[in-house]
Amino acid sequence: MKTIKVSVVTPDGPVYESDVEMVSVKAESGELGILPGHIPMVAPLQISAVRLKNGGKTEFVAVSGGLLEVRPEQVSILAQAAEVSEDIDVERALKAKERAEQRLREQKQDNIDFRRAELALQRAINRINVAGK
């Protein structure tokens, strides 16, 4: 079966690089499935899991937004932060989730940035979900 090269890169460096049969991502416009030979495109990504399928095996990478660039022979994901499922520290993610939930409960205070706390909660939940796969 044909494959396509996938690179997930953050400002800290590469997180994932491999040839896969299919890439599934959640873009701002909706769910996208990318196969080899896909038309070129660029799309902003949501905080979500990237699914990478190859030979009956599926790998997961948690991304915290970013950009997806598709070319016929390569997919590049430029993420603000990304972690392969095996590398996620679940305990740290659970603590981050608790902190974000606490900030959201205290939203009545003037010094709480509601949107920032909401995004932190989404990132923590995404990391916990990906780690469980």
C-alpha positions in Angstrom: 0.0 0.0 0.0 1.2 3.5 -0.7 2.4 5.7 2.1 3.0 9.4 2.7 5.7 11.0 4.8 4.5 12.7 8.0 6.4 15.2 10.1 5.1 16.7 13.4 7.3 19.6 14.4 7.2 22.0 17.4 9.3 25.0 18.2 11.4 22.6 20.3 12.1 20.3 17.4 10.6 17.2 15.7 8.2 15.1 17.6 7.2 12.4 15.1 8.5 11.4 11.7 7.4 8.3 9.7 5.7 7.0 6.5 2.1 6.2 7.1 -0.9 5.1 5.0 -3.4 7.7 6.4 -3.4 10.8 8.5 -6.6 11.9 10.4 -6.7 15.4 12.0 -9.2 17.8 13.3 -8.9 21.1 11.5 -10.9 24.3 12.3 -13.1 23.4 9.4 -13.7 19.8 10.4 -12.2 16.3 10.4 -9.7 15.6 7.6 -8.5 12.3 6.3 -5.3 12.5 4.2 -4.1 9.7 1.9 -1.0 9.6 -0.4 -1.6 11.9 -3.4 -3.9 14.3 -1.5 -4.3 17.7 -3.1 -2.1 20.4 -1.6 -3.7 22.4 1.2 -3.0 24.4 4.4 -5.4 24.3 7.4 -5.4 25.5 11.0 -5.7 22.7 13.6 -7.7 22.4 16.7 -6.4 21.0 20.0 -6.9 17.3 19.2 -5.4 13.9 18.6 -3.7 13.2 15.2 -4.2 9.6 14.2 -1.5 8.0 12.0 -2.5 4.7 10.5 0.1 2.3 9.1 -0.2 -1.5 8.5 -3.2 -2.0 10.7 -1.5 -0.1 13.6 -2.7 3.4 14.7 -0.4 5.8 16.5 -1.6 9.0 18.2 0.0 12.4 18.7 -1.6 15.0 20.9 -1.3 18.5 19.3 -2.2 21.8 20.8 -3.3 23.6 17.7 -1.0 24.6 14.9 -1.0 24.3 11.1 -1.3 21.4 8.7 0.4 21.6 5.4 -0.4 18.8 2.8 1.6 18.2 -0.3 1.1 15.1 -2.5 4.1 13.3 -1.0 4.4 14.8 2.5 2.2 16.0 5.4 3.8 18.6 7.8 2.1 19.5 11.1 3.6 22.6 12.7 2.2 22.5 16.2 2.7 24.9 19.2 3.1 21.7 21.3 2.8 18.0 20.5 3.4 14.7 22.3 3.4 11.1 21.1 1.0 9.0 23.2 3.8 7.0 24.9 5.6 10.2 26.0 2.7 11.8 27.8 3.0 12.2 31.6 -0.5 11.4 32.6 0.0 12.5 36.2 1.2 15.9 35.0 -1.7 16.2 32.6 -4.2 15.3 35.4 -2.7 18.1 37.6 -2.9 20.6 34.7 -6.6 19.6 34.2 -7.3 20.2 37.9 -5.6 23.6 37.9 -7.5 24.7 34.8 -10.8 23.5 36.3 -10.0 25.4 39.5 -9.3 28.6 37.5 -12.6 28.2 35.7 -14.5 27.8 39.0 -12.9 31.1 40.1 -13.9 32.9 37.0 -15.9 35.5 39.0 -12.6 37.0 40.0 -11.4 39.8 37.8 -7.8 38.6 37.4 -8.8 35.2 35.9 -8.3 34.9 32.1 -11.3 32.6 31.2 -10.2 31.8 27.6 -6.7 30.9 28.7 -8.0 28.6 31.4 -10.5 27.0 29.0 -7.7 26.3 26.5 -5.5 24.8 29.2 -8.3 22.5 30.2 -8.8 21.4 26.5 -5.1 20.7 26.2 -5.0 18.7 29.4 -8.1 16.6 28.4 -6.6 16.0 25.0 -3.3 14.7 26.5 -5.2 12.5 28.9 -7.3 11.0 26.1 -4.3 10.4 23.8 -2.3 8.8 26.6 -5.1 6.3 27.1 -4.9 5.0 23.6 
